[in-house]
Amino acid sequence: MASNRRAFLTATATATATAAGALAAVPAQATAGTGRPPAPAPATARAALDELLAGNRRYAAGRPRRPQDVVGRRRVPAGGRHPFAAVLGCIDSRVVPELVFDQGLGDLLCIRTAGQVLDEAVLGSLQYGVEELRVPLVVVLGHERCGAVAATLGRLRTGAAVPGHLELLVEEISPAARRTRALPGDWAEHTMRAHTAWVRDAIRADPAFAGATVVAARFDLDSGVVALLP
């Protein structure tokens, strides 16, 4: 049942963090071929969020700089992983976190599911990033005109069956759709925002992620801009 699954996701996690202490400083990554000295990676959630939003501004303005570094930077993460943020986003091919936030190889820990739906594999992957890799920031990234949201609304409008594994996606997004159905305006947009915020709140409520800051954001396909959700 969807309600049981959602309750399980927000229940107290069985695994708790065993490591203590402050976040270790993240080694700087070289910026190949630009002549600029390597900049230290963000080590706090605030600095990580500032870097992501600054990168998105570059992307939206059509002035990305990270793709120029790919060949040289390939050698840097080969020696170890030091991502400064985790992004849980949608599988939509138009919403690639490394491009949207103008980041390079090794900078982000990216987990993608249709409609950024949670399951145990997603939670375990995020927990690995927070506990083992000391990632200080988790971003749940939704976007407009989401196909998983559209499929959910279609099911609620018509009652038509959803084939196979797609049923899980519809079950997980349906509560947000039902909560926002009476709101004026774009039902799909309201649903996406409510679902993205719910995923953020479910992760925040889990003690396994107590060591990280968790935020929700919306990507605008038309402008390329990422905006934080309340």
C-alpha positions as CSV (number, residue, x, y, z in Angstrom):
1,M,0.0,0.0,0.0
2,A,1.2,3.5,-0.8
3,S,0.4,4.8,2.7
4,N,2.4,2.1,4.3
5,R,5.4,2.7,2.0
6,R,5.3,6.4,2.7
7,A,5.0,5.8,6.5
8,F,8.0,3.5,6.3
9,L,10.1,6.1,4.4
10,T,9.5,8.6,7.1
11,A,9.9,6.3,10.1
12,T,13.0,6.3,12.2
13,A,15.9,4.8,10.3
14,T,17.5,1.6,11.7
15,A,21.0,2.8,10.9
16,T,22.5,5.7,12.8
17,A,25.7,7.6,12.2
18,T,28.7,6.3,14.1
19,A,31.3,8.9,12.9
20,A,31.6,12.1,15.0
21,G,33.4,15.4,14.6
22,A,33.4,18.2,12.1
23,L,33.4,17.8,8.4
24,A,36.9,17.3,7.0
25,A,38.1,19.8,4.6
26,V,37.5,18.7,1.0
27,P,40.7,18.6,-1.1
28,A,40.8,21.2,-3.9
29,Q,40.4,20.1,-7.4
30,A,42.6,21.4,-10.2
31,T,41.1,23.5,-12.9
32,A,42.7,22.1,-16.0
33,G,43.7,24.3,-18.9
34,T,42.5,27.6,-17.5
35,G,45.5,28.9,-15.8
36,R,43.5,29.6,-12.6
37,P,44.6,28.2,-9.3
38,P,42.5,25.4,-8.0
39,A,39.6,26.6,-5.8
40,P,38.8,24.7,-2.6
41,A,35.5,22.8,-2.7
42,P,32.7,24.0,-0.4
43,A,32.9,22.4,3.1
44,T,29.7,23.7,4.6
45,A,26.1,23.4,3.5
46,R,25.8,27.1,3.1
47,A,28.9,27.4,0.9
48,A,27.8,24.3,-1.1
49,L,24.4,25.9,-1.8
50,D,25.9,29.2,-2.7
51,E,28.2,27.4,-5.2
52,L,25.3,25.5,-6.7
53,L,23.2,28.6,-7.2
54,A,26.1,30.5,-8.6
55,G,26.7,27.7,-11.1
56,N,23.1,27.7,-12.0
57,R,23.2,31.4,-12.7
58,R,26.1,30.7,-15.1
59,Y,24.2,27.9,-16.8
60,A,21.0,30.0,-17.1
61,A,23.0,32.9,-18.6
62,G,24.7,30.6,-21.1
63,R,28.1,31.1,-19.6
64,P,29.0,27.7,-18.2
65,R,32.7,27.0,-17.5
66,R,32.8,23.5,-16.2
67,P,32.5,21.6,-19.5
68,Q,35.8,23.2,-20.6
69,D,37.5,21.3,-17.7
70,V,36.3,17.8,-18.4
71,V,39.5,16.3,-20.0
72,G,41.9,17.6,-17.3
73,R,39.6,17.0,-14.4
74,R,39.0,13.4,-15.3
75,R,42.3,12.6,-13.5
76,V,41.4,14.3,-10.3
77,P,38.3,12.3,-9.1
78,A,40.1,9.1,-10.2
79,G,42.1,9.4,-7.0
80,G,39.1,9.6,-4.7
81,R,35.6,11.0,-4.3
82,H,34.9,14.3,-2.6
83,P,31.5,15.5,-3.7
84,F,30.3,18.6,-1.9
85,A,26.6,18.1,-2.4
86,A,24.1,15.4,-3.2
87,V,21.3,16.0,-5.7
88,L,18.1,13.8,-5.8
89,G,16.5,14.7,-9.1
90,C,14.3,13.4,-11.9
91,I,15.4,11.1,-14.7
92,D,14.2,13.7,-17.2
93,S,17.0,14.0,-19.8
94,R,16.6,17.8,-19.8
95,V,17.5,18.1,-16.1
96,V,21.1,16.9,-15.7
97,P,22.3,18.2,-12.3
98,E,26.0,18.6,-13.3
99,L,24.9,20.8,-16.2
100,V,22.1,22.7,-14.4
101,F,24.5,23.6,-11.6
102,D,27.6,23.9,-13.9
103,Q,29.7,21.5,-11.9
104,G,32.4,19.1,-13.0
105,L,33.4,15.4,-12.5
106,G,33.5,14.4,-8.9
107,D,31.7,17.5,-7.6
108,L,28.2,16.1,-7.1
109,L,26.7,12.9,-5.9
110,C,23.6,12.5,-8.2
111,I,20.7,10.1,-7.6
112,R,17.9,10.2,-10.2
113,T,14.4,8.6,-10.2
114,A,11.3,9.5,-12.1
115,G,9.6,12.3,-10.2
116,Q,12.4,12.1,-7.6
117,V,10.4,9.3,-6.0
118,L,12.0,7.9,-2.8
119,D,12.7,4.2,-2.2
120,E,15.1,2.3,0.0
121,A,17.8,2.3,-2.6
122,V,17.6,6.1,-2.9
123,L,17.7,6.5,0.9
124,G,20.6,4.2,1.2
125,S,22.5,6.0,-1.5
126,L,21.9,9.4,0.1
127,Q,22.9,8.0,3.5
128,Y,26.1,6.8,2.0
129,G,26.9,10.2,0.8
130,V,26.1,11.9,4.1
131,E,27.7,9.4,6.4
132,E,30.6,8.1,4.4
133,L,31.5,10.9,2.0
134,R,30.6,13.7,4.5
135,V,28.4,15.5,2.0
136,P,26.9,18.5,3.9
137,L,24.0,19.3,1.6
138,V,21.2,17.4,0.0
139,V,19.1,19.1,-2.8
140,V,15.8,17.6,-3.9
141,L,15.3,19.0,-7.4
142,G,11.9,19.0,-9.1
143,H,11.1,20.5,-12.4
144,E,8.1,21.8,-14.4
145,R,6.3,19.7,-16.9
146,C,7.4,16.4,-15.2
147,G,6.3,13.3,-17.0
148,A,5.8,11.3,-13.8
149,V,3.5,14.0,-12.4
150,A,1.6,14.1,-15.7
151,A,1.1,10.3,-15.6
152,T,-0.2,10.6,-12.0
153,L,-2.7,13.3,-12.9
154,G,-3.9,11.3,-15.8
155,R,-4.5,8.3,-13.6
156,L,-6.4,10.4,-11.1
157,R,-8.5,12.0,-13.8
158,T,-9.5,8.8,-15.6
159,G,-8.9,6.0,-13.2
160,A,-7.1,4.1,-15.9
161,A,-4.7,1.4,-14.8
162,V,-1.0,2.2,-14.8
163,P,1.2,-0.7,-16.2
164,G,3.8,-2.6,-14.3
165,H,6.3,-0.7,-12.2
166,L,4.9,2.7,-13.1
167,E,2.3,2.0,-10.4
168,L,4.9,2.8,-7.7
169,L,5.5,6.2,-9.2
170,V,1.8,7.1,-9.3
171,E,1.3,5.8,-5.8
172,E,4.0,8.0,-4.4
173,I,3.1,11.2,-6.2
174,S,-0.7,10.8,-5.8
175,P,-0.9,12.2,-2.2
176,A,0.6,15.5,-3.4
177,A,-1.8,15.6,-6.3
178,R,-4.8,15.0,-4.1
179,R,-3.7,17.6,-1.6
180,T,-3.4,20.3,-4.3
181,R,-6.3,19.4,-6.6
182,A,-8.6,22.2,-5.4
183,L,-6.0,24.9,-5.7
184,P,-6.5,27.4,-8.5
185,G,-4.0,27.4,-11.4
186,D,-1.7,24.7,-12.8
187,W,-2.5,21.4,-11.0
188,A,0.7,19.8,-12.4
189,E,2.8,22.6,-11.1
190,H,1.2,22.5,-7.6
191,T,1.6,18.7,-7.5
192,M,5.3,18.9,-8.4
193,R,6.0,21.5,-5.8
194,A,4.1,19.7,-3.1
195,H,5.7,16.3,-3.9
196,T,9.2,17.8,-4.0
197,A,8.7,19.5,-0.6
198,W,7.3,16.2,0.8
199,V,10.4,14.3,-0.3
200,R,12.6,17.0,1.3
201,D,10.6,16.8,4.5
202,A,10.8,13.0,4.6
203,I,14.6,13.1,4.3
204,R,14.9,15.8,6.9
205,A,12.8,13.8,9.4
206,D,15.0,10.7,9.0
207,P,17.8,10.6,11.7
208,A,20.2,9.1,9.2
209,F,20.4,12.5,7.6
210,A,20.9,14.6,10.7
211,G,24.4,15.5,9.6
212,A,23.2,17.3,6.4
213,T,21.1,20.3,5.4
214,V,18.3,19.2,3.1
215,V,16.6,21.7,0.7
216,A,14.1,21.5,-2.1
217,A,14.3,23.3,-5.4
218,R,12.5,23.8,-8.7
219,F,14.1,23.8,-12.1
220,D,12.5,25.9,-14.8
221,L,12.9,24.3,-18.2
222,D,12.3,27.5,-20.1
223,S,14.6,29.9,-18.2
224,G,17.1,27.3,-16.9
225,V,16.8,28.9,-13.4
226,V,16.7,26.9,-10.2
227,A,14.7,28.4,-7.3
228,L,14.5,27.1,-3.8
229,L,11.1,26.0,-2.6
230,P,9.7,27.1,0.8
